Amino acid sequence: MTALICGSVAYDTVMVFEGEFKDHILADRIHMLNVAFLVPALRRNFGGCAGNIAYNLKLLGGDGKVMATVGHDFGPYRAWMHDNGLPADFVRELADEYTAQAYITTDAANNQITAFHPGAMNRAHLNEVPRSAGITLGIVAPESHRGMLEHASQFAAADIPFVFDPGQAMTLLGGEDLRGLIGQASWVAVNDYEASLLVERTGWGLADIADKVQALIVTRGAEGSHIHVGGRVIEIPPVKAAAVADPTGCGDAYRGGLLYGLQRGLDWAVTGRIASLMGALKIAHHGTQNHRFGREEFARQYRAAFGVALEA
């Protein structure tokens, strides 16, 4: 079972300011802000929701293909994907655009100032969900507004079940958009804040949304996650991370676990626990695609976290 992962592919440039923003931003001068921060530490990471989800699914042994639009600067990312066994068959390069880029400055109190340039991602709709490439599962993760709407419709028209993951694109989606996307999806995955926005914008309660899909997954950070399925709620416990280095990309790691469970036909309790452990393993590393493990190591961590053997 091959999953088509629709979403962004981006470079994340992360800079660390060793002080705190609040000490250098005057509250009564915000209307005329002009400030610079010295950032001794800088990292450039491979990121974007589609790239991150595919990377995590591959770590688990799942089969996924990224579908995204990228720019003329994609070369290093393409090499990274190749080296990590991630197919780029459905990645479209646009010669007149940059790949999406996020510039993130973090201070000593973990406050962040981010500038995001969507670049080629704005033209995600140029890609179409293929009907004859062995795709049997999909996910619509954050990309352009038009791209998300069209890719969801294409999955539905091809009778391919998919996960709807609005994520950071919640700001782009109104009530009508969300109701339409939920109506076409097989599963919906959101964090607890996004779940509140879904309720507000659709006018539906969580139980109503869960009734419209096969399962509604709500992640709750350090409190674990809830999987609403079949009129009940399965509580997935959190996994204590070895370290809390960088939360960026934890949601994508969780979604990689979801896709793996769906591909393997695992029950929701096991799927949720695999996804939960993926988030904990990711948060212990800086960047969104720098954590690594083998099959035996993941099984050992699963047993340590949940007290049972992983049989998947």
C-alpha positions as CSV (number, residue, x, y, z in Angstrom):
1,M,0.0,0.0,0.0
2,T,1.6,3.3,-1.2
3,A,0.7,6.6,0.4
4,L,0.7,9.8,-1.5
5,I,1.7,12.7,0.8
6,C,0.5,16.0,-0.5
7,G,1.9,19.1,1.3
8,S,4.8,21.4,1.6
9,V,8.5,20.8,1.0
10,A,10.6,23.6,2.6
11,Y,14.0,24.7,3.9
12,D,13.9,25.7,7.5
13,T,16.6,28.1,8.6
14,V,16.7,28.2,12.4
15,M,18.7,30.9,14.2
16,V,19.2,31.1,17.9
17,F,19.4,34.4,19.8
18,E,21.0,33.9,23.2
19,G,19.1,36.7,24.9
20,E,15.3,37.3,25.2
21,F,13.4,39.4,22.7
22,K,11.5,41.2,25.5
23,D,14.7,42.8,26.7
24,H,15.2,44.5,23.3
25,I,11.7,45.3,22.1
26,L,10.2,48.4,23.8
27,A,6.5,48.0,24.3
28,D,5.8,51.7,23.6
29,R,7.8,51.6,20.3
30,I,6.3,48.6,18.6
31,H,4.7,50.9,16.0
32,M,8.2,51.9,14.9
33,L,10.2,48.7,15.4
34,N,13.7,48.6,14.1
35,V,15.8,46.0,15.9
36,A,18.5,43.4,15.0
37,F,19.5,40.3,16.9
38,L,22.9,38.7,16.8
39,V,22.4,34.9,16.2
40,P,25.7,33.0,16.8
41,A,23.9,29.6,16.1
42,L,22.3,28.8,12.8
43,R,21.0,25.6,11.3
44,R,19.5,24.9,7.9
45,N,17.2,21.9,8.0
46,F,15.2,20.0,5.4
47,G,11.5,20.4,6.3
48,G,8.0,21.0,5.1
49,C,5.0,18.9,6.2
50,A,5.1,16.5,3.2
51,G,8.9,15.9,3.5
52,N,8.7,15.4,7.2
53,I,5.8,13.0,7.1
54,A,7.4,10.9,4.3
55,Y,10.7,10.8,6.2
56,N,9.0,9.5,9.4
57,L,6.9,6.9,7.5
58,K,10.1,5.7,5.8
59,L,11.8,5.3,9.2
60,L,9.1,2.9,10.2
61,G,9.3,0.9,7.0
62,G,6.3,2.3,5.4
63,D,5.9,3.3,1.7
64,G,5.2,6.9,0.9
65,K,5.7,9.3,-2.0
66,V,5.8,13.1,-1.7
67,M,3.7,15.3,-4.0
68,A,4.8,18.9,-3.9
69,T,6.0,21.9,-5.9
70,V,9.5,23.1,-5.3
71,G,11.9,25.8,-6.8
72,H,15.1,26.0,-8.7
73,D,17.1,25.7,-5.4
74,F,15.8,22.2,-4.7
75,G,19.0,20.3,-5.5
76,P,20.3,19.8,-2.0
77,Y,16.9,18.6,-0.8
78,R,16.5,16.3,-3.8
79,A,19.9,14.7,-2.9
80,W,18.8,14.3,0.7
81,M,15.6,12.6,-0.3
82,H,17.6,10.2,-2.6
83,D,20.0,9.4,0.2
84,N,17.2,8.6,2.5
85,G,15.2,6.5,0.1
86,L,12.4,9.0,-0.4
87,P,11.0,9.0,-4.0
88,A,10.7,12.3,-5.8
89,D,8.5,11.1,-8.7
90,F,5.7,13.5,-7.9
91,V,7.9,16.5,-6.9
92,R,7.6,19.2,-9.6
93,E,10.4,21.8,-10.0
94,L,9.5,25.3,-11.0
95,A,12.5,27.2,-12.6
96,D,11.1,30.6,-11.8
97,E,10.4,30.0,-8.0
98,Y,12.3,29.4,-4.8
99,T,11.4,26.3,-2.7
100,A,9.3,27.3,0.3
101,Q,11.5,28.7,3.1
102,A,11.0,29.4,6.8
103,Y,13.3,31.7,8.7
104,I,12.9,31.1,12.4
105,T,14.7,33.1,15.2
106,T,14.3,31.6,18.6
107,D,15.3,33.3,21.9
108,A,16.5,31.9,25.2
109,A,12.9,31.7,26.4
110,N,11.8,29.6,23.3
111,N,9.9,32.6,21.8
112,Q,10.0,32.6,18.1
113,I,9.8,35.1,15.3
114,T,9.2,33.5,11.9
115,A,9.1,34.7,8.3
116,F,7.8,32.2,5.8
117,H,8.1,32.5,2.0
118,P,5.8,30.0,0.3
119,G,7.5,30.3,-3.1
120,A,6.7,27.3,-5.3
121,M,4.2,26.0,-2.8
122,N,1.8,28.6,-4.0
123,R,1.4,26.6,-7.2
124,A,0.8,23.2,-5.6
125,H,-2.4,22.9,-7.6
126,L,-0.2,22.2,-10.7
127,N,0.2,18.7,-9.4
128,E,-2.7,16.2,-9.7
129,V,-3.3,13.0,-7.7
130,P,-2.4,10.2,-10.1
131,R,-4.9,7.4,-10.7
132,S,-2.6,4.8,-12.1
133,A,0.5,4.8,-9.9
134,G,-0.5,2.3,-7.3
135,I,-1.6,4.9,-4.8
136,T,-4.0,3.4,-2.3
137,L,-3.8,5.9,0.6
138,G,-3.3,9.7,0.8
139,I,-2.9,12.6,3.1
140,V,-3.7,16.3,2.4
141,A,-1.3,18.2,4.6
142,P,-0.7,22.0,4.6
143,E,0.1,23.5,1.2
144,S,-1.6,26.2,-0.8
145,H,-5.3,26.8,-0.4
146,R,-6.2,25.8,-3.9
147,G,-3.8,22.8,-3.7
148,M,-5.5,21.4,-0.6
149,L,-9.0,21.8,-2.1
150,E,-8.1,20.3,-5.4
151,H,-6.1,17.4,-4.1
152,A,-8.8,16.4,-1.7
153,S,-11.3,16.4,-4.5
154,Q,-9.0,14.4,-6.7
155,F,-8.5,11.8,-3.9
156,A,-12.3,11.5,-3.5
157,A,-12.9,11.3,-7.3
158,A,-10.3,8.5,-7.5
159,D,-11.9,6.7,-4.5
160,I,-8.6,6.9,-2.6
161,P,-9.1,7.2,1.2
162,F,-7.1,10.1,2.7
163,V,-6.2,11.9,5.9
164,F,-7.1,15.6,6.1
165,D,-4.5,17.4,8.1
166,P,-5.2,21.2,8.1
167,G,-2.3,22.2,10.4
168,Q,-0.8,25.6,9.7
169,A,-3.2,26.0,6.8
170,M,-6.1,26.6,9.2
171,T,-5.7,30.3,8.6
172,L,-6.5,29.8,4.9
173,L,-9.6,27.7,5.4
174,G,-13.0,29.0,6.1
175,G,-16.1,27.1,7.4
176,E,-17.3,26.1,3.9
177,D,-13.8,24.8,3.0
178,L,-13.5,22.8,6.1
179,R,-16.9,21.3,5.9
180,G,-16.2,20.2,2.3
181,L,-12.8,18.8,3.1
182,I,-14.1,16.8,6.2
183,G,-16.9,15.5,4.0
184,Q,-14.5,14.1,1.5
185,A,-11.9,12.7,4.0
186,S,-11.7,9.3,5.6
187,W,-9.8,10.6,8.6
188,V,-9.1,14.0,10.2
189,A,-5.9,14.7,12.2
190,V,-5.6,18.0,14.2
191,N,-4.0,19.2,17.4
192,D,-6.2,20.4,20.3
193,Y,-6.1,24.0,19.3
194,E,-6.9,23.2,15.7
195,A,-9.8,21.0,16.9
196,S,-11.3,24.1,18.7
197,L,-11.0,26.1,15.4
198,L,-12.7,23.3,13.5
199,V,-15.6,23.3,15.9
200,E,-15.8,27.1,15.7
201,R,-15.6,27.4,11.9
202,T,-17.7,24.4,10.9
203,G,-20.4,24.8,13.6
204,W,-20.0,21.1,14.3
205,G,-19.0,19.5,17.6
206,L,-16.2,17.0,17.9
207,A,-18.7,14.2,18.0
208,D,-20.4,15.5,14.9
209,I,-17.0,15.7,13.0
210,A,-16.1,12.2,14.2
211,D,-19.4,10.8,12.9
212,K,-18.6,12.2,9.4
213,V,-15.2,10.3,9.1
214,Q,-13.8,6.9,10.1
215,A,-11.7,8.5,12.8
216,L,-10.9,11.9,14.2
217,I,-7.4,12.1,15.8
218,V,-6.7,15.0,18.2
219,T,-3.2,15.3,19.5
220,R,-2.7,17.0,22.9
221,G,1.0,17.6,23.3
222,A,2.4,16.3,26.5
223,E,-1.1,15.0,27.5
224,G,-1.1,12.4,24.7
225,S,-3.9,12.1,22.1
226,H,-7.5,11.2,21.7
227,I,-8.8,9.1,18.8
228,H,-12.5,9.5,18.3
229,V,-13.8,6.4,16.5
230,G,-17.0,4.4,16.4
231,G,-18.7,6.5,19.0
232,R,-16.0,6.2,21.6
233,V,-12.7,7.9,22.5
234,I,-9.5,5.9,22.6
235,E,-7.0,7.6,24.9
236,I,-3.4,7.4,23.7
237,P,-0.8,8.0,26.5
238,P,2.1,10.3,26.0
239,V,5.7,9.1,25.8
240,K,8.3,10.8,28.0
241,A,11.0,12.0,25.6
242,A,14.7,11.5,26.4
243,A,15.1,15.3,25.9
244,V,13.0,18.2,24.7
245,A,15.3,19.8,22.1
246,D,12.9,21.0,19.4
247,P,9.1,20.6,19.1
248,T,9.1,21.6,15.4
249,G,7.9,18.6,13.3
250,C,6.5,16.5,16.1
251,G,3.0,16.6,14.6
252,D,4.4,15.4,11.3
253,A,6.2,12.6,13.0
254,Y,2.9,11.6,14.6
255,R,1.2,11.6,11.2
256,G,4.0,9.4,9.8
257,G,3.0,6.9,12.5
258,L,-0.7,7.2,11.6
259,L,0.0,6.4,8.0
260,Y,2.1,3.4,8.9
261,G,-0.7,2.0,11.1
262,L,-3.2,2.6,8.3
263,Q,-1.0,0.9,5.8
264,R,-0.5,-2.1,8.1
265,G,-4.2,-2.3,9.1
266,L,-3.3,-2.0,12.7
267,D,-6.0,-1.3,15.4
268,W,-6.2,2.3,16.6
269,A,-4.7,1.7,20.0
270,V,-1.5,0.4,18.5
271,T,-1.5,2.9,15.7
272,G,-1.9,5.8,18.2
273,R,0.9,4.5,20.4
274,I,3.3,4.1,17.4
275,A,2.4,7.7,16.4
276,S,2.9,9.0,20.0
277,L,6.3,7.3,20.2
278,M,7.3,8.9,16.9
279,G,6.6,12.3,18.3
280,A,8.7,11.7,21.4
281,L,11.6,10.4,19.4
282,K,11.5,13.5,17.1
283,I,11.3,16.1,19.9
284,A,14.7,14.9,21.3
285,H,16.5,16.1,18.2
286,H,16.9,19.5,16.5
287,G,15.4,19.8,13.1
288,T,12.6,17.8,11.6
289,Q,14.5,15.0,9.8
290,N,17.5,14.4,12.0
291,H,16.2,11.6,14.2
292,R,17.1,8.0,13.2
293,F,16.5,4.5,14.5
294,G,16.4,0.9,13.3
295,R,13.5,-1.5,13.6
296,E,14.9,-3.3,16.7
297,E,15.5,0.1,18.5
298,F,12.0,1.3,17.8
299,A,10.5,-2.0,19.1
300,R,12.6,-1.7,22.2
301,Q,11.4,1.9,22.8
302,Y,7.8,0.8,22.2
303,R,8.1,-2.0,24.8
304,A,9.7,0.4,27.3
305,A,7.0,3.0,26.8
306,F,3.9,0.8,26.8
307,G,5.0,-2.4,28.5
308,V,4.0,-4.6,25.6
309,A,5.8,-5.9,22.5
310,L,5.3,-4.3,19.2
311,E,3.9,-6.8,16.7
312,A,3.6,-4.8,13.5
